[in-house]
Amino acid sequence: MAPEQNFANVKFLTVAEVADMMRVSKMTVYRLIHAGDLPAVQFGRSYRVPESAVTDYLRPAGMPDVDTA
């Protein structure tokens, strides 16, 4: 059985809010969710995406720090 998760401190965003943040269409967000690239929780017929998942997705993965000096 999966361990219980505490969602008390998690901020969830709607698909429309995620689309606005990412500057893409809602359909693109749905595609990311269904592909498993963006984790989401389904409530009835709608999806909610943890805000931290969006920031993690947008953060460039594996990019080295650039020294601007």
PQR file of N, CA, C, O and H, with PARSE charges and radii, in Angstrom:
ATOM      1  N   MET A   1       0.833  -1.178   0.000 -0.4000 1.5000
ATOM      2  CA  MET A   1       0.000   0.000   0.000 -0.0000 2.0000
ATOM      3  C   MET A   1       0.879   1.244   0.000  0.5500 1.7000
ATOM      4  O   MET A   1       1.911   1.270   0.672 -0.5500 1.4000
ATOM      5  N   ALA A   2       0.490   2.263  -0.736 -0.4000 1.5000
ATOM      6  CA  ALA A   2       1.274   3.495  -0.842 -0.0000 2.0000
ATOM      7  C   ALA A   2       1.221   4.266   0.475  0.5500 1.7000
ATOM      8  O   ALA A   2       0.189   4.284   1.147 -0.5500 1.4000
ATOM      9  H   ALA A   2      -0.348   2.242  -1.281  0.4000 1.0000
ATOM     10  N   PRO A   3       2.327   4.898   0.840 -0.5600 1.5000
ATOM     11  CA  PRO A   3       2.318   5.693   2.056  0.2800 2.0000
ATOM     12  C   PRO A   3       1.386   6.892   1.909  0.5500 1.7000
ATOM     13  O   PRO A   3       1.224   7.439   0.818 -0.5500 1.4000
ATOM     14  N   GLU A   4       0.777   7.291   3.024 -0.4000 1.5000
ATOM     15  CA  GLU A   4      -0.110   8.444   2.992 -0.0000 2.0000
ATOM     16  C   GLU A   4       0.698   9.718   2.807  0.5500 1.7000
ATOM     17  O   GLU A   4       1.812   9.841   3.318 -0.5500 1.4000
ATOM     18  H   GLU A   4       0.908   6.847   3.910  0.4000 1.0000
ATOM     19  N   GLN A   5       0.131  10.655   2.077 -0.4000 1.5000
ATOM     20  CA  GLN A   5       0.795  11.931   1.846 -0.0000 2.0000
ATOM     21  C   GLN A   5      -0.025  13.027   2.503  0.5500 1.7000
ATOM     22  O   GLN A   5      -1.255  12.990   2.493 -0.5500 1.4000
ATOM     23  H   GLN A   5      -0.774  10.555   1.662  0.4000 1.0000
ATOM     24  N   ASN A   6       0.667  13.999   3.072 -0.4000 1.5000
ATOM     25  CA  ASN A   6       0.003  15.129   3.694 -0.0000 2.0000
ATOM     26  C   ASN A   6       0.015  16.285   2.710  0.5500 1.7000
ATOM     27  O   ASN A   6       1.078  16.812   2.382 -0.5500 1.4000
ATOM     28  H   ASN A   6       1.667  14.029   3.080  0.4000 1.0000
ATOM     29  N   PHE A   7      -1.159  16.685   2.236 -0.4000 1.5000
ATOM     30  CA  PHE A   7      -1.267  17.756   1.265 -0.0000 2.0000
ATOM     31  C   PHE A   7      -1.671  19.076   1.910  0.5500 1.7000
ATOM     32  O   PHE A   7      -2.117  19.989   1.215 -0.5500 1.4000
ATOM     33  H   PHE A   7      -2.023  16.257   2.502  0.4000 1.0000
ATOM     34  N   ALA A   8      -1.521  19.190   3.235 -0.4000 1.5000
ATOM     35  CA  ALA A   8      -1.954  20.389   3.947 -0.0000 2.0000
ATOM     36  C   ALA A   8      -1.183  21.624   3.501  0.5500 1.7000
ATOM     37  O   ALA A   8      -1.761  22.709   3.434 -0.5500 1.4000
ATOM     38  H   ALA A   8      -1.159  18.448   3.799  0.4000 1.0000
ATOM     39  N   ASN A   9       0.094  21.492   3.195 -0.4000 1.5000
ATOM     40  CA  ASN A   9       0.917  22.647   2.837 -0.0000 2.0000
ATOM     41  C   ASN A   9       1.183  22.770   1.344  0.5500 1.7000
ATOM     42  O   ASN A   9       2.038  23.552   0.926 -0.5500 1.4000
ATOM     43  H   ASN A   9       0.564  20.611   3.248  0.4000 1.0000
ATOM     44  N   VAL A  10       0.454  22.000   0.538 -0.4000 1.5000
ATOM     45  CA  VAL A  10       0.675  22.011  -0.907 -0.0000 2.0000
ATOM     46  C   VAL A  10      -0.324  22.954  -1.559  0.5500 1.7000
ATOM     47  O   VAL A  10      -1.523  22.889  -1.286 -0.5500 1.4000
ATOM     48  H   VAL A  10      -0.240  21.365   0.877  0.4000 1.0000
ATOM     49  N   LYS A  11       0.181  23.835  -2.427 -0.4000 1.5000
ATOM     50  CA  LYS A  11      -0.705  24.714  -3.189 -0.0000 2.0000
ATOM     51  C   LYS A  11      -0.956  24.068  -4.543  0.5500 1.7000
ATOM     52  O   LYS A  11      -0.021  23.800  -5.298 -0.5500 1.4000
ATOM     53  H   LYS A  11       1.154  23.888  -2.649  0.4000 1.0000
ATOM     54  N   PHE A  12      -2.228  23.821  -4.842 -0.4000 1.5000
ATOM     55  CA  PHE A  12      -2.600  23.213  -6.108 -0.0000 2.0000
ATOM     56  C   PHE A  12      -3.078  24.274  -7.077  0.5500 1.7000
ATOM     57  O   PHE A  12      -3.748  25.232  -6.690 -0.5500 1.4000
ATOM     58  H   PHE A  12      -2.987  24.038  -4.228  0.4000 1.0000
ATOM     59  N   LEU A  13      -2.729  24.095  -8.338 -0.4000 1.5000
ATOM     60  CA  LEU A  13      -3.124  25.015  -9.396 -0.0000 2.0000
ATOM     61  C   LEU A  13      -4.043  24.298 -10.379  0.5500 1.7000
ATOM     62  O   LEU A  13      -3.922  23.091 -10.589 -0.5500 1.4000
ATOM     63  H   LEU A  13      -2.185  23.317  -8.653  0.4000 1.0000
ATOM     64  N   THR A  14      -4.951  25.042 -10.971 -0.4000 1.5000
ATOM     65  CA  THR A  14      -5.798  24.475 -12.013 -0.0000 2.0000
ATOM     66  C   THR A  14      -4.993  24.370 -13.306  0.5500 1.7000
ATOM     67  O   THR A  14      -3.909  24.940 -13.425 -0.5500 1.4000
ATOM     68  H   THR A  14      -5.049  26.023 -10.800  0.4000 1.0000
ATOM     69  N   VAL A  15      -5.534  23.643 -14.255 -0.4000 1.5000
ATOM     70  CA  VAL A  15      -4.874  23.510 -15.554 -0.0000 2.0000
ATOM     71  C   VAL A  15      -4.750  24.878 -16.219  0.5500 1.7000
ATOM     72  O   VAL A  15      -3.732  25.173 -16.844 -0.5500 1.4000
ATOM     73  H   VAL A  15      -6.415  23.180 -14.158  0.4000 1.0000
ATOM     74  N   ALA A  16      -5.775  25.710 -16.089 -0.4000 1.5000
ATOM     75  CA  ALA A  16      -5.728  27.054 -16.684 -0.0000 2.0000
ATOM     76  C   ALA A  16      -4.628  27.901 -16.042  0.5500 1.7000
ATOM     77  O   ALA A  16      -3.928  28.637 -16.736 -0.5500 1.4000
ATOM     78  H   ALA A  16      -6.603  25.470 -15.582  0.4000 1.0000
ATOM     79  N   GLU A  17      -4.475  27.799 -14.723 -0.4000 1.5000
ATOM     80  CA  GLU A  17      -3.422  28.555 -14.035 -0.0000 2.0000
ATOM     81  C   GLU A  17      -2.036  28.086 -14.462  0.5500 1.7000
ATOM     82  O   GLU A  17      -1.127  28.896 -14.642 -0.5500 1.4000
ATOM     83  H   GLU A  17      -5.044  27.201 -14.159  0.4000 1.0000
ATOM     84  N   VAL A  18      -1.881  26.774 -14.622 -0.4000 1.5000
ATOM     85  CA  VAL A  18      -0.595  26.230 -15.071 -0.0000 2.0000
ATOM     86  C   VAL A  18      -0.300  26.703 -16.488  0.5500 1.7000
ATOM     87  O   VAL A  18       0.829  27.080 -16.800 -0.5500 1.4000
ATOM     88  H   VAL A  18      -2.619  26.116 -14.476  0.4000 1.0000
ATOM     89  N   ALA A  19      -1.313  26.683 -17.341 -0.4000 1.5000
ATOM     90  CA  ALA A  19      -1.133  27.133 -18.722 -0.0000 2.0000
ATOM     91  C   ALA A  19      -0.695  28.598 -18.760  0.5500 1.7000
ATOM     92  O   ALA A  19       0.168  28.967 -19.555 -0.5500 1.4000
ATOM     93  H   ALA A  19      -2.231  26.376 -17.088  0.4000 1.0000
ATOM     94  N   ASP A  20      -1.288  29.431 -17.904 -0.4000 1.5000
ATOM     95  CA  ASP A  20      -0.893  30.841 -17.845 -0.0000 2.0000
ATOM     96  C   ASP A  20       0.552  30.987 -17.365  0.5500 1.7000
ATOM     97  O   ASP A  20       1.314  31.784 -17.912 -0.5500 1.4000
ATOM     98  H   ASP A  20      -1.989  29.132 -17.257  0.4000 1.0000
ATOM     99  N   MET A  21       0.921  30.220 -16.349 -0.4000 1.5000
ATOM    100  CA  MET A  21       2.293  30.291 -15.827 -0.0000 2.0000
ATOM    101  C   MET A  21       3.316  29.882 -16.877  0.5500 1.7000
ATOM    102  O   MET A  21       4.369  30.506 -17.015 -0.5500 1.4000
ATOM    103  H   MET A  21       0.302  29.573 -15.905  0.4000 1.0000
ATOM    104  N   MET A  22       2.989  28.822 -17.617 -0.4000 1.5000
ATOM    105  CA  MET A  22       3.924  28.270 -18.589 -0.0000 2.0000
ATOM    106  C   MET A  22       3.812  28.945 -19.953  0.5500 1.7000
ATOM    107  O   MET A  22       4.643  28.718 -20.833 -0.5500 1.4000
ATOM    108  H   MET A  22       2.134  28.315 -17.504  0.4000 1.0000
ATOM    109  N   ARG A  23       2.785  29.774 -20.126 -0.4000 1.5000
ATOM    110  CA  ARG A  23       2.511  30.443 -21.392 -0.0000 2.0000
ATOM    111  C   ARG A  23       2.317  29.441 -22.534  0.5500 1.7000
ATOM    112  O   ARG A  23       2.891  29.567 -23.616 -0.5500 1.4000
ATOM    113  H   ARG A  23       2.110  29.958 -19.411  0.4000 1.0000
ATOM    114  N   VAL A  24       1.482  28.442 -22.239 -0.4000 1.5000
ATOM    115  CA  VAL A  24       1.100  27.444 -23.235 -0.0000 2.0000
ATOM    116  C   VAL A  24      -0.418  27.288 -23.169  0.5500 1.7000
ATOM    117  O   VAL A  24      -1.074  27.898 -22.325 -0.5500 1.4000
ATOM    118  H   VAL A  24       1.016  28.339 -21.360  0.4000 1.0000
ATOM    119  N   SER A  25      -0.966  26.477 -24.053 -0.4000 1.5000
ATOM    120  CA  SER A  25      -2.405  26.241 -24.037 -0.0000 2.0000
ATOM    121  C   SER A  25      -2.763  25.213 -22.969  0.5500 1.7000
ATOM    122  O   SER A  25      -1.909  24.473 -22.481 -0.5500 1.4000
ATOM    123  H   SER A  25      -0.433  25.981 -24.739  0.4000 1.0000
ATOM    124  N   LYS A  26      -4.049  25.188 -22.618 -0.4000 1.5000
ATOM    125  CA  LYS A  26      -4.518  24.190 -21.655 -0.0000 2.0000
ATOM    126  C   LYS A  26      -4.330  22.774 -22.204  0.5500 1.7000
ATOM    127  O   LYS A  26      -4.042  21.846 -21.448 -0.5500 1.4000
ATOM    128  H   LYS A  26      -4.743  25.790 -23.014  0.4000 1.0000
ATOM    129  N   MET A  27      -4.491  22.611 -23.513 -0.4000 1.5000
ATOM    130  CA  MET A  27      -4.313  21.294 -24.122 -0.0000 2.0000
ATOM    131  C   MET A  27      -2.887  20.796 -23.934  0.5500 1.7000
ATOM    132  O   MET A  27      -2.673  19.604 -23.717 -0.5500 1.4000
ATOM    133  H   MET A  27      -4.725  23.365 -24.127  0.4000 1.0000
ATOM    134  N   THR A  28      -1.913  21.689 -24.015 -0.4000 1.5000
ATOM    135  CA  THR A  28      -0.518  21.312 -23.792 -0.0000 2.0000
ATOM    136  C   THR A  28      -0.325  20.818 -22.362  0.5500 1.7000
ATOM    137  O   THR A  28       0.385  19.838 -22.135 -0.5500 1.4000
ATOM    138  H   THR A  28      -2.086  22.658 -24.191  0.4000 1.0000
ATOM    139  N   VAL A  29      -0.945  21.481 -21.406 -0.4000 1.5000
ATOM    140  CA  VAL A  29      -0.851  21.053 -20.007 -0.0000 2.0000
ATOM    141  C   VAL A  29      -1.484  19.672 -19.841  0.5500 1.7000
ATOM    142  O   VAL A  29      -0.922  18.808 -19.169 -0.5500 1.4000
ATOM    143  H   VAL A  29      -1.522  22.277 -21.589  0.4000 1.0000
ATOM    144  N   TYR A  30      -2.650  19.464 -20.451 -0.4000 1.5000
ATOM    145  CA  TYR A  30      -3.287  18.141 -20.389 -0.0000 2.0000
ATOM    146  C   TYR A  30      -2.386  17.066 -21.000  0.5500 1.7000
ATOM    147  O   TYR A  30      -2.302  15.955 -20.477 -0.5500 1.4000
ATOM    148  H   TYR A  30      -3.107  20.166 -20.997  0.4000 1.0000
ATOM    149  N   ARG A  31      -1.720  17.390 -22.093 -0.4000 1.5000
ATOM    150  CA  ARG A  31      -0.804  16.431 -22.729 -0.0000 2.0000
ATOM    151  C   ARG A  31       0.356  16.090 -21.794  0.5500 1.7000
ATOM    152  O   ARG A  31       0.743  14.927 -21.678 -0.5500 1.4000
ATOM    153  H   ARG A  31      -1.788  18.293 -22.518  0.4000 1.0000
ATOM    154  N   LEU A  32       0.912  17.108 -21.126 -0.4000 1.5000
ATOM    155  CA  LEU A  32       2.007  16.863 -20.178 -0.0000 2.0000
ATOM    156  C   LEU A  32       1.544  15.985 -19.026  0.5500 1.7000
ATOM    157  O   LEU A  32       2.281  15.109 -18.572 -0.5500 1.4000
ATOM    158  H   LEU A  32       0.598  18.053 -21.220  0.4000 1.0000
ATOM    159  N   ILE A  33       0.324  16.218 -18.552 -0.4000 1.5000
ATOM    160  CA  ILE A  33      -0.216  15.411 -17.451 -0.0000 2.0000
ATOM    161  C   ILE A  33      -0.406  13.967 -17.899  0.5500 1.7000
ATOM    162  O   ILE A  33       0.032  13.039 -17.219 -0.5500 1.4000
ATOM    163  H   ILE A  33      -0.275  16.929 -18.921  0.4000 1.0000
ATOM    164  N   HIS A  34      -1.057  13.781 -19.037 -0.4000 1.5000
ATOM    165  CA  HIS A  34      -1.337  12.424 -19.517 -0.0000 2.0000
ATOM    166  C   HIS A  34      -0.074  11.669 -19.916  0.5500 1.7000
ATOM    167  O   HIS A  34      -0.040  10.440 -19.852 -0.5500 1.4000
ATOM    168  H   HIS A  34      -1.413  14.535 -19.589  0.4000 1.0000
ATOM    169  N   ALA A  35       0.966  12.394 -20.327 -0.4000 1.5000
ATOM    170  CA  ALA A  35       2.236  11.753 -20.677 -0.0000 2.0000
ATOM    171  C   ALA A  35       3.056  11.407 -19.431  0.5500 1.7000
ATOM    172  O   ALA A  35       4.038  10.669 -19.509 -0.5500 1.4000
ATOM    173  H   ALA A  35       0.939  13.392 -20.378  0.4000 1.0000
ATOM    174  N   GLY A  36       2.644  11.944 -18.288 -0.4000 1.5000
ATOM    175  CA  GLY A  36       3.387  11.677 -17.060 -0.0000 2.0000
ATOM    176  C   GLY A  36       4.532  12.640 -16.828  0.5500 1.7000
ATOM    177  O   GLY A  36       5.311  12.462 -15.891 -0.5500 1.4000
ATOM    178  H   GLY A  36       1.847  12.544 -18.224  0.4000 1.0000
ATOM    179  N   ASP A  37       4.648  13.661 -17.669 -0.4000 1.5000
ATOM    180  CA  ASP A  37       5.727  14.635 -17.522 -0.0000 2.0000
ATOM    181  C   ASP A  37       5.434  15.655 -16.423  0.5500 1.7000
ATOM    182  O   ASP A  37       6.355  16.251 -15.865 -0.5500 1.4000
ATOM    183  H   ASP A  37       4.015  13.806 -18.430  0.4000 1.0000
ATOM    184  N   LEU A  38       4.162  15.854 -16.117 -0.4000 1.5000
ATOM    185  CA  LEU A  38       3.746  16.811 -15.100 -0.0000 2.0000
ATOM    186  C   LEU A  38       2.789  16.094 -14.148  0.5500 1.7000
ATOM    187  O   LEU A  38       1.677  15.742 -14.542 -0.5500 1.4000
ATOM    188  H   LEU A  38       3.413  15.370 -16.571  0.4000 1.0000
ATOM    189  N   PRO A  39       3.211  15.876 -12.897 -0.5600 1.5000
ATOM    190  CA  PRO A  39       2.339  15.162 -11.963  0.2800 2.0000
ATOM    191  C   PRO A  39       1.097  15.980 -11.624  0.5500 1.7000
ATOM    192  O   PRO A  39       1.160  17.204 -11.514 -0.5500 1.4000
ATOM    193  N   ALA A  40      -0.014  15.304 -11.464 -0.4000 1.5000
ATOM    194  CA  ALA A  40      -1.269  15.979 -11.143 -0.0000 2.0000
ATOM    195  C   ALA A  40      -2.161  15.030 -10.361  0.5500 1.7000
ATOM    196  O   ALA A  40      -1.980  13.813 -10.384 -0.5500 1.4000
ATOM    197  H   ALA A  40      -0.066  14.309 -11.554  0.4000 1.0000
ATOM    198  N   VAL A  41      -3.127  15.616  -9.672 -0.4000 1.5000
ATOM    199  CA  VAL A  41      -4.114  14.858  -8.920 -0.0000 2.0000
ATOM    200  C   VAL A  41      -5.457  15.115  -9.582  0.5500 1.7000
ATOM    201  O   VAL A  41      -5.800  16.258  -9.887 -0.5500 1.4000
ATOM    202  H   VAL A  41      -3.275  16.605  -9.654  0.4000 1.0000
ATOM    203  N   GLN A  42      -6.217  14.049  -9.803 -0.4000 1.5000
ATOM    204  CA  GLN A  42      -7.515  14.207 -10.437 -0.0000 2.0000
ATOM    205  C   GLN A  42      -8.599  14.271  -9.370  0.5500 1.7000
ATOM    206  O   GLN A  42      -8.715  13.381  -8.526 -0.5500 1.4000
ATOM    207  H   GLN A  42      -5.938  13.121  -9.556  0.4000 1.0000
ATOM    208  N   PHE A  43      -9.394  15.344  -9.422 -0.4000 1.5000
ATOM    209  CA  PHE A  43     -10.546  15.517  -8.545 -0.0000 2.0000
ATOM    210  C   PHE A  43     -11.781  15.469  -9.420  0.5500 1.7000
ATOM    211  O   PHE A  43     -12.101  16.441 -10.104 -0.5500 1.4000
ATOM    212  H   PHE A  43      -9.300  16.066 -10.107  0.4000 1.0000
ATOM    213  N   GLY A  44     -12.471  14.348  -9.402 -0.4000 1.5000
ATOM    214  CA  GLY A  44     -13.615  14.199 -10.298 -0.0000 2.0000
ATOM    215  C   GLY A  44     -13.138  14.204 -11.732  0.5500 1.7000
ATOM    216  O   GLY A  44     -12.346  13.355 -12.142 -0.5500 1.4000
ATOM    217  H   GLY A  44     -12.211  13.558  -8.847  0.4000 1.0000
ATOM    218  N   ARG A  45     -13.631  15.178 -12.498 -0.4000 1.5000
ATOM    219  CA  ARG A  45     -13.228  15.283 -13.903 -0.0000 2.0000
ATOM    220  C   ARG A  45     -12.143  16.318 -14.129  0.5500 1.7000
ATOM    221  O   ARG A  45     -11.680  16.478 -15.259 -0.5500 1.4000
ATOM    222  H   ARG A  45     -14.274  15.868 -12.166  0.4000 1.0000
ATOM    223  N   SER A  46     -11.720  17.029 -13.086 -0.4000 1.5000
ATOM    224  CA  SER A  46     -10.702  18.065 -13.255 -0.0000 2.0000
ATOM    225  C   SER A  46      -9.379  17.642 -12.628  0.5500 1.7000
ATOM    226  O   SER A  46      -9.327  16.751 -11.780 -0.5500 1.4000
ATOM    227  H   SER A  46     -12.096  16.899 -12.168  0.4000 1.0000
ATOM    228  N   TYR A  47      -8.326  18.297 -13.063 -0.4000 1.5000
ATOM    229  CA  TYR A  47      -6.988  18.015 -12.558 -0.0000 2.0000
ATOM    230  C   TYR A  47      -6.473  19.210 -11.781  0.5500 1.7000
ATOM    231  O   TYR A  47      -6.804  20.356 -12.084 -0.5500 1.4000
ATOM    232  H   TYR A  47      -8.368  19.021 -13.751  0.4000 1.0000
ATOM    233  N   ARG A  48      -5.656  18.927 -10.771 -0.4000 1.5000
ATOM    234  CA  ARG A  48      -4.950  19.961 -10.024 -0.0000 2.0000
ATOM    235  C   ARG A  48      -3.477  19.576 -10.002  0.5500 1.7000
ATOM    236  O   ARG A  48      -3.124  18.420  -9.769 -0.5500 1.4000
ATOM    237  H   ARG A  48      -5.387  17.996 -10.525  0.4000 1.0000
ATOM    238  N   VAL A  49      -2.629  20.564 -10.247 -0.4000 1.5000
ATOM    239  CA  VAL A  49      -1.196  20.337 -10.333 -0.0000 2.0000
ATOM    240  C   VAL A  49      -0.525  21.038  -9.158  0.5500 1.7000
ATOM    241  O   VAL A  49      -0.775  22.222  -8.932 -0.5500 1.4000
ATOM    242  H   VAL A  49      -2.916  21.503 -10.436  0.4000 1.0000
ATOM    243  N   PRO A  50       0.327  20.332  -8.398 -0.5600 1.5000
ATOM    244  CA  PRO A  50       1.050  21.009  -7.326  0.2800 2.0000
ATOM    245  C   PRO A  50       1.950  22.104  -7.903  0.5500 1.7000
ATOM    246  O   PRO A  50       2.625  21.894  -8.910 -0.5500 1.4000
ATOM    247  N   GLU A  51       1.953  23.260  -7.262 -0.4000 1.5000
ATOM    248  CA  GLU A  51       2.767  24.380  -7.741 -0.0000 2.0000
ATOM    249  C   GLU A  51       4.245  23.993  -7.821  0.5500 1.7000
ATOM    250  O   GLU A  51       4.954  24.418  -8.732 -0.5500 1.4000
ATOM    251  H   GLU A  51       1.404  23.431  -6.444  0.4000 1.0000
ATOM    252  N   SER A  52       4.699  23.192  -6.869 -0.4000 1.5000
ATOM    253  CA  SER A  52       6.104  22.769  -6.866 -0.0000 2.0000
ATOM    254  C   SER A  52       6.430  21.924  -8.099  0.5500 1.7000
ATOM    255  O   SER A  52       7.558  21.964  -8.590 -0.5500 1.4000
ATOM    256  H   SER A  52       4.122  22.847  -6.129  0.4000 1.0000
ATOM    257  N   ALA A  53       5.461  21.163  -8.603 -0.4000 1.5000
ATOM    258  CA  ALA A  53       5.694  20.358  -9.804 -0.0000 2.0000
ATOM    259  C   ALA A  53       5.904  21.252 -11.024  0.5500 1.7000
ATOM    260  O   ALA A  53       6.704  20.934 -11.903 -0.5500 1.4000
ATOM    261  H   ALA A  53       4.545  21.130  -8.204  0.4000 1.0000
ATOM    262  N   VAL A  54       5.184  22.367 -11.072 -0.4000 1.5000
ATOM    263  CA  VAL A  54       5.339  23.296 -12.197 -0.0000 2.0000
ATOM    264  C   VAL A  54       6.716  23.943 -12.150  0.5500 1.7000
ATOM    265  O   VAL A  54       7.403  24.020 -13.168 -0.5500 1.4000
ATOM    266  H   VAL A  54       4.534  22.625 -10.357  0.4000 1.0000
ATOM    267  N   THR A  55       7.122  24.409 -10.971 -0.4000 1.5000
ATOM    268  CA  THR A  55       8.432  25.052 -10.861 -0.0000 2.0000
ATOM    269  C   THR A  55       9.552  24.057 -11.141  0.5500 1.7000
ATOM    270  O   THR A  55      10.561  24.414 -11.750 -0.5500 1.4000
ATOM    271  H   THR A  55       6.563  24.347 -10.144  0.4000 1.0000
ATOM    272  N   ASP A  56       9.381  22.812 -10.699 -0.4000 1.5000
ATOM    273  CA  ASP A  56      10.386  21.787 -10.992 -0.0000 2.0000
ATOM    274  C   ASP A  56      10.463  21.503 -12.490  0.5500 1.7000
ATOM    275  O   ASP A  56      11.550  21.294 -13.029 -0.5500 1.4000
ATOM    276  H   ASP A  56       8.562  22.522 -10.205  0.4000 1.0000
ATOM    277  N   TYR A  57       9.317  21.496 -13.159 -0.4000 1.5000
ATOM    278  CA  TYR A  57       9.299  21.229 -14.592 -0.0000 2.0000
ATOM    279  C   TYR A  57       9.957  22.373 -15.368  0.5500 1.7000
ATOM    280  O   TYR A  57      10.662  22.144 -16.351 -0.5500 1.4000
ATOM    281  H   TYR A  57       8.434  21.666 -12.721  0.4000 1.0000
ATOM    282  N   LEU A  58       9.719  23.597 -14.915 -0.4000 1.5000
ATOM    283  CA  LEU A  58      10.264  24.754 -15.624 -0.0000 2.0000
ATOM    284  C   LEU A  58      11.738  24.997 -15.330  0.5500 1.7000
ATOM    285  O   LEU A  58      12.435  25.635 -16.119 -0.5500 1.4000
ATOM    286  H   LEU A  58       9.147  23.783 -14.116  0.4000 1.0000
ATOM    287  N   ARG A  59      12.212  24.492 -14.200 -0.4000 1.5000
ATOM    288  CA  ARG A  59      13.623  24.669 -13.841 -0.0000 2.0000
ATOM    289  C   ARG A  59      14.468  23.862 -14.821  0.5500 1.7000
ATOM    290  O   ARG A  59      14.211  22.675 -15.019 -0.5500 1.4000
ATOM    291  H   ARG A  59      11.646  23.973 -13.559  0.4000 1.0000
ATOM    292  N   PRO A  60      15.466  24.483 -15.434 -0.5600 1.5000
ATOM    293  CA  PRO A  60      16.303  23.730 -16.373  0.2800 2.0000
ATOM    294  C   PRO A  60      17.065  22.618 -15.648  0.5500 1.7000
ATOM    295  O   PRO A  60      17.903  22.888 -14.787 -0.5500 1.4000
ATOM    296  N   ALA A  61      16.777  21.410 -15.993 -0.4000 1.5000
ATOM    297  CA  ALA A  61      17.399  20.257 -15.335 -0.0000 2.0000
ATOM    298  C   ALA A  61      18.806  20.037 -15.863  0.5500 1.7000
ATOM    299  O   ALA A  61      19.045  20.047 -17.071 -0.5500 1.4000
ATOM    300  H   ALA A  61      16.097  21.191 -16.692  0.4000 1.0000
ATOM    301  N   GLY A  62      19.721  19.840 -14.944 -0.4000 1.5000
ATOM    302  CA  GLY A  62      21.094  19.509 -15.319 -0.0000 2.0000
ATOM    303  C   GLY A  62      21.902  20.636 -15.906  0.5500 1.7000
ATOM    304  O   GLY A  62      22.998  20.402 -16.415 -0.5500 1.4000
ATOM    305  H   GLY A  62      19.527  19.832 -13.963  0.4000 1.0000
ATOM    306  N   MET A  63      21.400  21.850 -15.853 -0.4000 1.5000
ATOM    307  CA  MET A  63      22.143  22.979 -16.390 -0.0000 2.0000
ATOM    308  C   MET A  63      23.193  23.424 -15.362  0.5500 1.7000
ATOM    309  O   MET A  63      22.863  23.648 -14.197 -0.5500 1.4000
ATOM    310  H   MET A  63      20.509  22.040 -15.440  0.4000 1.0000
ATOM    311  N   PRO A  64      24.426  23.548 -15.780 -0.5600 1.5000
ATOM    312  CA  PRO A  64      25.451  24.018 -14.846  0.2800 2.0000
ATOM    313  C   PRO A  64      25.235  25.482 -14.530  0.5500 1.7000
ATOM    314  O   PRO A  64      24.690  26.228 -15.343 -0.5500 1.4000
ATOM    315  N   ASP A  65      25.669  25.893 -13.338 -0.4000 1.5000
ATOM    316  CA  ASP A  65      25.594  27.301 -12.951 -0.0000 2.0000
ATOM    317  C   ASP A  65      26.537  28.107 -13.832  0.5500 1.7000
ATOM    318  O   ASP A  65      27.663  27.687 -14.097 -0.5500 1.4000
ATOM    319  H   ASP A  65      26.112  25.286 -12.678  0.4000 1.0000
ATOM    320  N   VAL A  66      26.080  29.245 -14.275 -0.4000 1.5000
ATOM    321  CA  VAL A  66      26.882  30.102 -15.144 -0.0000 2.0000
ATOM    322  C   VAL A  66      27.469  31.213 -14.300  0.5500 1.7000
ATOM    323  O   VAL A  66      26.757  31.907 -13.575 -0.5500 1.4000
ATOM    324  H   VAL A  66      25.165  29.586 -14.060  0.4000 1.0000
ATOM    325  N   ASP A  67      28.778  31.373 -14.404 -0.4000 1.5000
ATOM    326  CA  ASP A  67      29.466  32.430 -13.670 -0.0000 2.0000
ATOM    327  C   ASP A  67      29.393  33.706 -14.496  0.5500 1.7000
ATOM    328  O   ASP A  67      29.910  33.761 -15.612 -0.5500 1.4000
ATOM    329  H   ASP A  67      29.357  30.809 -14.993  0.4000 1.0000
ATOM    330  N   THR A  68      28.740  34.743 -13.938 -0.4000 1.5000
ATOM    331  CA  THR A  68      28.542  35.978 -14.680 -0.0000 2.0000
ATOM    332  C   THR A  68      29.618  37.016 -14.393  0.5500 1.7000
ATOM    333  O   THR A  68      29.488  38.169 -14.805 -0.5500 1.4000
ATOM    334  H   THR A  68      28.320  34.697 -13.031  0.4000 1.0000
ATOM    335  N   ALA A  69      30.669  36.627 -13.697 -0.4000 1.5000
ATOM    336  CA  ALA A  69      31.707  37.600 -13.334 -0.0000 2.0000
ATOM    337  C   ALA A  69      32.595  37.948 -14.478  0.5500 1.7000
ATOM    338  O   ALA A  69      33.513  38.753 -14.323 -0.5500 1.4000
ATOM    339  H   ALA A  69      30.774  35.690 -13.363  0.4000 1.0000
TER
END
